Structures are given as structure tokens and as C-alpha cells.
Amino acid sequence: SFAYTHTSLFSTKWNAHFVPQALHCDLYRNIDKYHFVGNMGGDFHFDLDRMATQFGGQIPEVLNGTFGYMDNVKNGNHNNTGKSVGGHAKHAAEKVKRFYTARTVRKALEYLSIDYVTLGLSVPDWAKEMLKNDAL
């Protein structure tokens, strides 16, 4: 399905950004039924390009207008730095390091572990560094 789905698993007061997406979108049961699953990591612009190519129509133009991904893809820039034309990225890794501790990162990784397994995600370098430098 190429649509945002909302399940009633969680209270509407919860912020969907902080709910494991594998549960929120029912991915852990239905990932094979989705036509597209992307990742908002360093290769985000390449995932946008893959989606735009897959679905066509006005999607490439709309996505480029919002995220300015086309130049990064054309130039082979595999680093979503937030310096793109669209400027959508917010330097999340730097913000997380300012507001989180190794303890809260560890808890978040435990909480979101189903996403890491279901989506085959890697633990971000900033999290590895923060945990490595922490004396349990």
C-alpha cells in the first residue's frame, strides 16, 4: 500500500514519531504487502529517488520541491546533511547528542529494537559512540 495507515494500537495522544513504526504501521506482520519501504538515513535522497522512479507521475517533481533530492542523487551525495536545496533535514544526530544521554539512547534502542530488526536498520554511529563512551 502506498498510503499512510493509522492503527488504533496506540493512544492518539502519542506522537507517532516515537512509536515503533513496525507496530504503528503493522510492518512486522505486513512488510511484504507494502509497495515501498524507505529509510530516512544518510541515503534518504536515494530512497526518495527510488520511490519517485517506482511511482512516477508528479511524485518526482513534488518530492524534489519539498526535499531537493535530485541534485544530491545526480552528484552521488550519499550524505543527507541538511544542506540540500529543500533543507528538510534538521541535523538530527547533533540534536540528539545534545539532549540525550547514553542511558536514554540505550532505552530508546531497546524500545525501537523491533524497527531495527524488521527494517534491517543499523544503529547510528552517534549512538554507538555515545554508548561506547559510557561507563555502565
Summary of the structure (lengths in Angstrom):
residues: 136
radius of gyration: 16.5
end to end distance: 42.9
largest distance: 52.2
contacts: 309
relative contact order: 0.12
helix: 54%
strand: 0%
